């Protein structure tokens, strides 16, 4: 089982930036794809971004392409989400999650995200 702890959320004005971090522990981090999801009030949780176990492939929801960047540092057991040009509609609780498949491909399409962090609130004011 893997434990995930997110940080970096906060309040920012529209057009601003935030960087979220997710620290992992409990298993070999570098073998597993990671993802970021978000859930706004009254809405279902949605996929935001994912990164392959090696870091060589990244995947994004259309709504964040060109504004958000996912990355990972396997030496630090940490995955990041750099969020630029933030919009009020990006307001949500952001969660990181770990794919249960070791060396799994295409986490956006095939990922099975079985471990989740507690979430971090991102609020974008207009």
C-alpha positions, 0 to 999 in steps of 0.5 A: 500500500502506498501513502500519498500526501498532497501540498501546495494548494491555496487561494490565487487570483485568475491568471496566477500559478500554483505548484502542487506536490504529492509525496509518496511512501510505502512502496517503490514509487518509480514503478507506478504511474501517477495521476492528478484528479480534481473535484469541484463542489457538486461535481464528480471527480475528474481526471486532470493529468497523469504521468507514466512510471518512467516520466517519459509520457504525460497525459492531460485533460483537454481543459488543462492542456497548455496550462498545467504540467505534470512531472515527477522526481523518482529520487524524491518519491514526489509528483508535481502539478504546475498550474499556470494561467489559472481560471476560476473554473479550476477551483476544486479539491485536487487529489493525487493518486497512484496506479496499482499496476507496476509498469503499466502503460497509458494511465489515462486510458487504462490506469487503475488508481487505487491509492489516493491522497487526502486532497488539497484545496485550490481556489481561484478568484476572478 
